[in-house]
Amino acid sequence: HPGWLAAALALGVPQVVLSAWRWRLTAARLGAHLPLGAAVREYYLATFLNQVLPGGVMGDAARAWRHARKESHFQRGGAAAWQAVVLERASGQLALLLVVLASLALSPALRSAVHGAFSGPSHTEAALAGLLLALLALGLTLSRTRLRIHLSQLRQAARQALLARGAFLPQLTASLLVVASYVGVYLCCMRMIGIDTPLATAAPLIPWVLLAMAIPLSIAGWGVREGAAALLWQAAGLDPAQGVAISISYGAVVLLSSLPGAL
C-alpha cells in the first residue's frame, strides 16, 4: 500500500533528525562542537553505512572518526567526539531496554513466552548461552570501533552527558521518541503489506525484534531480525510467516530511508 509506505519513509526523517539532535546534545555536554546541520548529514551517512557494512556499527565508528578529526585541535576534542558517539548509542539502547521491559506488561502472551523460555534446565542453559553470545557481540562492537577510552574517563563522561541534572531528561525523552519512531515504522510496514494484526497485539513484540537487531552479527540485522520475528510471532500465537514478512519489509524500508546518506 503506497500510503503506508510513504508514512514509513516519512517517519524516518524526524527519526534521523532527533537522533542527530541527541548526538549533538551529548557532544555539547562533553565540550565538542557539532552544528545540527552537520550532525544530520553525518547521521544519514552513518545510517547508510550501517545498512551496507557488516556489524551495524561501522557507520557510527565513521561519524565518530570524522567528528574527532575535526575536533582534534581542541583540548580533549578528539576523545570527546568518540565518547559522544558511544554515549549517544548507549542512551538509545538503554531506552530500548526500558521499552522492552515495559512491553511485558502489555502482552500476556509475551509474558508467558518469556516465562516458558526461562523454565527448565535446558532452557536455562540456552539462556546462559545467549547471554554469553550477547557479551561476545558487545566485545566485538567495542573492538571494531577501536575505542581506546579508559573506563574511568567514560564513566565521567556518562555522568556529564547522560546523568547530569540538565541532561538526563532530554536524553531520555529523545531516546524514547526515537524508539517510538522505530516501532511506528515497523507498524506501518505491517499495514503496508496488508497484515491486519491488531496494533495492541503487534506493538509489544516489536521492541524485542529491535533488541535482537542490536547484536552486531549480520549486515543491518538481516537474518537475526527475521529469526527473532518468527519466534516472537509464534510465541504470541500469531503466524510466524507474517512476522518474517513484516521484518523483511521493515529492512527494505529502512534501507530506502537511509539512501540520502549515500549522497
Secondary structure as the mmCIF struct_conf table of DSSP 4:
data_model
#
loop_
_struct_conf.conf_type_id
_struct_conf.id
_struct_conf.beg_label_comp_id
_struct_conf.beg_label_asym_id
_struct_conf.beg_label_seq_id
_struct_conf.end_label_comp_id
_struct_conf.end_label_asym_id
_struct_conf.end_label_seq_id
HELX_RH_AL_P HELX_RH_AL_P1 PRO A 2 ARG A 29
TURN_TY1_P TURN_TY1_P1 LEU A 30 GLY A 31
HELX_RH_AL_P HELX_RH_AL_P2 LEU A 36 VAL A 52
BEND BEND1 LEU A 53 LEU A 53
TURN_TY1_P TURN_TY1_P2 PRO A 54 GLY A 55
BEND BEND2 GLY A 56 GLY A 56
HELX_RH_AL_P HELX_RH_AL_P3 MET A 58 GLU A 71
TURN_TY1_P TURN_TY1_P3 SER A 72 HIS A 73
BEND BEND3 PHE A 74 PHE A 74
TURN_TY1_P TURN_TY1_P4 GLN A 75 ARG A 76
HELX_RH_AL_P HELX_RH_AL_P4 GLY A 77 LEU A 106
HELX_RH_AL_P HELX_RH_AL_P5 PRO A 108 ALA A 117
TURN_TY1_P TURN_TY1_P5 PHE A 118 PHE A 118
BEND BEND4 SER A 119 GLY A 120
HELX_RH_AL_P HELX_RH_AL_P6 PRO A 121 ARG A 144
TURN_TY1_P TURN_TY1_P6 THR A 145 ARG A 146
HELX_RH_AL_P HELX_RH_AL_P7 LEU A 151 ALA A 158
HELX_RH_PI_P HELX_RH_PI_P1 ARG A 159 LEU A 163
BEND BEND5 ALA A 164 ALA A 164
HELX_RH_AL_P HELX_RH_AL_P8 ARG A 165 MET A 192
TURN_TY1_P TURN_TY1_P7 ILE A 193 GLY A 194
HELX_RH_AL_P HELX_RH_AL_P9 LEU A 199 ALA A 202
HELX_RH_3T_P HELX_RH_3T_P1 ALA A 203 LEU A 205
HELX_RH_AL_P HELX_RH_AL_P10 ILE A 206 MET A 213
TURN_TY1_P TURN_TY1_P8 ALA A 214 ALA A 214
BEND BEND6 ILE A 215 ILE A 215
BEND BEND7 LEU A 217 ILE A 219
TURN_TY1_P TURN_TY1_P9 ALA A 220 GLY A 223
HELX_RH_AL_P HELX_RH_AL_P11 VAL A 224 ALA A 235
TURN_TY1_P TURN_TY1_P10 ALA A 236 GLY A 237
BEND BEND8 LEU A 238 LEU A 238
HELX_RH_AL_P HELX_RH_AL_P12 PRO A 240 SER A 257
TURN_TY1_P TURN_TY1_P11 SER A 258 SER A 258
HELX_RH_3T_P HELX_RH_3T_P2 LEU A 259 ALA A 262
#
